């Protein structure tokens, strides 16, 4: 999946070599560096690499200035220099630097590039080369350099330390690093060495959260209180996740909030909603990028997807479900592959990308990504599917329209159906075994015969392996080889019902025949319901009955939940106006003799009725939109002798009044659309202003660094 997962470490990465501490600093960083190295032991086994924003026009004096605060040997890095424990390495001016195979490699900085992020560049290489033996420290500075690279260090199992904002002369870099949500410690520089030494003594392993904070019945009860608050606020039951992983994340927030114990932290959660939100966000850490595990996507592109497309119905879109989509990179990666393979065949596809974290879904819907997420995207694909925008890239509209992002909890919400490919990577490993099996059962139920299930490298179908054929064992690709659908848990909540349907009594029949019963209901509804659409009170399409899909747009693009967006263009204004009137009136709203041109070019005349339906036991209504086709409608001239002038006038007045009402509805809908368009323009303007502020911030950062260097140079010359 590239997914939202609880904590990701590679237990084998960086098992050899010294612990390498990357230190990022900018404006105001000199004082922080001095305080840090004042407290580093002379016999340390760690190596320190300092990455600063240096002016290309001045010689760096950092080696001499730091030399007064440490006995460790200090080196201005030369290309290919080997990193040794107990040494300090400084980046030279005009250079960017990475670490590879334990050596520091230099490259010329691109002077034409407006925004350079040398700290991020080094941190990312540190994560790849050192794994859990890598440490990233972010000190004082303006801007946001370092806030991206620390995610990579964290994902690789390394340690992330951020300077306490109150102790920083410039809080920009520490603040953005903290907001990234992956900092293990927030400390003043003088206290960082103590944490570093303890980290090395533990062999890079996390502090023992369970033994230190969760021991005893009182602490255990407090942790249960945390679980209950999270479920009450966000609807997510974290007892379904492996307790050791969840406990580590709670302990991290406990430390960052300076609470003495779990009970004190619970009291803070009860009084501060912001901390509860932060904990929830921290428990769901985004670990994702485009085409993550390139070899796996290569197998999909070259072997799995072509066969899946060949074996699917050519007149129907290919259906894909990406469960745990996080911020959308994996869903868009699959969309790129499918577009490349299916557009030459004039075939369409639809991707349903779901996650429990609404904030991540909002990011996915915006489809804007920084360059780091696109590291595995070829230049050809960048040019074809992305548009440069500010300090990142915007996906093209055509690709965005192929995906529907929606909130969905795979543990308790009913699955999608008739799916050709399910992708859920690296999420199951964080569930309890019983929950894993329940979710896998949902995926099996969702898949068509011959459908593909795409899991993470450490995941498998478990007890369902007999129901799947292994397509690619290393990258965990499995094909469903039967038409049998294992029954899903009858307690699962329907995906589209609003309000939620009352569950059927828990009898043996209900438990073991729920899927058959639901299938029977679908058949009965299809046979007995008129041509109609069931819509929620918010205008979201819930169900299509009796061939009403004729009046929906048939396209491979993203349609969204709004029924107005999904009906044909001719009906959009009418349906929009009718929905508003139906929401305000208890009476049915009827549009008579509406002329519609179908996709095949034929014209038809309809009576369209909108009426409110209130399910028993709830005040939340639905709206049923019914389409009745008028047979044999034609214009027949009426003989003059049969004309009743008075009746004709009344009929004309009635018709004109109906047309006037219809026009008013259309006008109101048009006004609302214009207002929505204006809001989008305002949003775009705000984004431009934000980009401008970032550029101004970067300019201020460079000016601050320049002033700092002038000050240091003046102090040196005066001595």
Phi, psi and omega in degrees: 000065197313123202226183169261114184232167191282314179197132185234124174223152175255111187293347183253345185290136174065035181280347181239160179090172182285163170286126182251121182257110175272127183242117178257128182215153177218227183302131182079005185280342182299312180298318180296319178296319180297318179294324179296308185283342172300334187248009176275128180295145182293336182255028181296150177263005180269153172252143183241130178239116184260124180243118181240164168272106185250140176289135179287351186262359182229146175284134180287135177250013187298325181298320179288320182292319179286331181301338179281352187239006178204150175268356181290143175297137182243133183233136166278121193296136169247151186303129178086008183293133180282135179275124182239148178295147178079017179234157178242134183237133183245135177289135178279162177297157175067012185237155163249154188220141172228166173246133181214126182053037176078008179240149180266123183247134183252150173216155180291137176285138179286107183290339180278345180282123185294318184244117177248141183232070185296331180291315177300317181301314182290317181301320180296318178292326177299317179297317183290323187271326188250343179058231183284355173270007176264142177230133178244128178239129177248120180251189185307143177167159174269166178083204187227012181300135181102335185289340178271317183294330181294334176298318180295318179298316179298314181298330180277000179094006180279178182261139179237124179235135181236139179294137175301129187300324182296334182266356183267137176293323176234120189267002185301305182295313176300323182293313180292328176293319177296318182293342176294341172079017182238006181291131176276329181219141170242110190217155165290153186304326184294338181265353183293320181303323179299317179292322179298314181296320179295324179296318179293320179298326179280359182072027179081002181277153179297156176299151185285085184297317186294314184287327186275326188242336188250015182280142175092158183294327181294313178296321179298318178295323179295319177298322177296325176297320178298315179301316182295320179295319179296317181292320180296321184278320189243354178073018182242122183269104184282356173290347175283347181264159179298127190296326183297320181290315180297319182298321179298320181290321177295319180298323180298315178294324179299316180295315183295332179272001178061030175281147182280330181204178183294323181299318179294323179292322177300318179299322178292319178300323181291331184261341184234102179297327181299321179291325177296319177296319180295318178298315180300315179296323181290328179291336181245089187268125180286121178232093188198152170199168180295137176051043176294136191063073185303324181297321179297316179291331175296319177297318177301312185294319189271331188235307191287307184295317178303318179292320179298320179293318180299323185271357181267160181294125184292340183266004180235147178291146174288132185252129182232138176240117175257103183270131184072054189282350181055233183268013165098356186299318181291320179299317179291327177298315177296322179297321178297313180299314182294322179296318179296324184275328190259333181297324176295339180265003185056036178257156181241165177214159177224128179249126174258110183251121188233155177197160178275342188264107185294327178298321177293321179296325177296319177297316180299319181294329178288334175058036177244128186224146176282164186301327183299326180290341185259018185299332180262008180265124181294159180298324178299317179288326176299315182294327185275321190247355184232150175240123178301137181208113180060234180260027180202204184224142177251129177291146181292154184299320183303320180285321180297328182285352180272358187234137171249117176265133184210145175290136182196134178252111185295342182282323187235351179265148180296149183281165168288167181230165177053047183261140180267334180214128172247126177241120177213095189249129173065029173249321184300328185295345181263359178267156170298151183306318180295325178289321176306312183294323179296317180292318177300323177297324177295317180297319178299317179297322184289330190280141167289165172297133184086358179289157186254137172247126186245109183249176178283163185301336182255017184241156179210165180290351178063233183293345180270006183303327180295339181269001182232151171258131180283118180271315181214105188293322185293316182262013169057056175253126184230146179245129176287128188246020177215164177274351184291133175251117176296137182296138177273165180299122182294347179279353181297143182274137179300143184290322192250352183289137177212108006284176182294140180290147175290128183294147177290149183308144185278067175265165177303323180296317181295322184291319189260350184235017183301317182296319178294320180296317178296320178297321178296317177303317180300317180296314180298316179298318181296324183278331188254334182284144174290170176297111189199166176235133174262127188233141177286169181295342177268005178086016180269134180291125182255315184207148178246128182241147166054041175078018179291352177297346175300333184260010174256155178290130175262099183210158180275359187274169179289128183253334182078171185280343186290123182296329180297325178288337187265334179287162181299157185304324183296333185260353189299309182294321180296313180295320179299314178294320180295321179297318179297317180293322180293326179291335183262350187232143176278347181272156177291142177258125185237131172249120186267142169050055179273124181272128182227136174263121182280173182298328181280003178093348180283146177263147176220157178246137186230150160257123183248124182241133175241123179222148183276137177236126178249111177299149179299139175083012180210153176260002182270112185272163166244167177234130178257121178257115184251135179248117177247117181284131178268119182274142172065031179284124178207162180268111180250121180296135180266131178302145184300326184290343182265002183283126172258105188299318181296315179295321179298318179297317179297319178297317180297319179297319178297317179296316179297320179296317178297318179296323179296315178299317180298318180294320178299316179299316179298318180296316179298318179297320179296320179298316180296322178295320178296320178297319178297319177298321178295321177297321178296319178296319178297320178298317178298320179296320178296322178296320178296319178296321178297317178298320179297320178296322178296319179295319178297320178298318179297319179297317178297321180298315180295320178296320180296317178298317181298316179297320180298317180293320176300317181297314180298318181296319180294319178298321182292317183289333181283350181266000000 
